[in-house]
């Protein structure tokens, strides 16, 4: 059932099912993200036979068809959302001109039909625990609605989850750089040192930075900073989270340091970016 926002006079078209039984798929007019944490299922997904064993994730649109033929000790949870949920909520400073067609784009490629798309994005053992933690917190927030920004936090975790899945499925190889990229994309909200990254890649700092420079055009720590600011930009555009909340969510210990770095790299303050990015996105 859609959620009635206890803090605002509105309905939020999302549902979280803690114990998914696979009897109502696909949900009408919904995107569905399913986390299978135990067991396995066999069935027909878009006319193709599949066997899906935990840990696994399903990304299903309303156009997908799935028939579950057999379940074995399966445990799963699902998060369903209407496409309108991807539209950003007005920010008080930009309410007068806030666009109605501004949408979150992160991860949507995993729901779009294409010959290559399977509906079962690739994940790794290292990434899965962090993805599952974010998904659990997202589900908890659906029920808790702990304050007026609860929907913003759900969008934050959605952006984090889909960003990792999109990145993992963009790079199928596992070179030392891929190992570090996976580590960064799943741990960027925590404190990360160069030593952490060299240990992850089993390389010294010189070799790691050389490989990163060749592939990404920056050092490993430079890429970490860029990724944090990219996620922060998404949160500025699509949520009403405060600068301090965004700073903490993207690995900056202090909001003053976040503002300094964001302004230096983007050429404008986070507040100015929030206003301009919404205008620009609406014009696309």
Helices and strands as residue ranges (DSSP letters): E 3-4, E 11-12, E 14-17, E 31-45, E 48-53, E 56-60, E 66-81, G 83-86, G 92-94, G 108-110, H 125-144, H 150-170, H 176-187, H 194-201, H 205-216, H 220-238, H 243-249, H 255-266, H 270-282
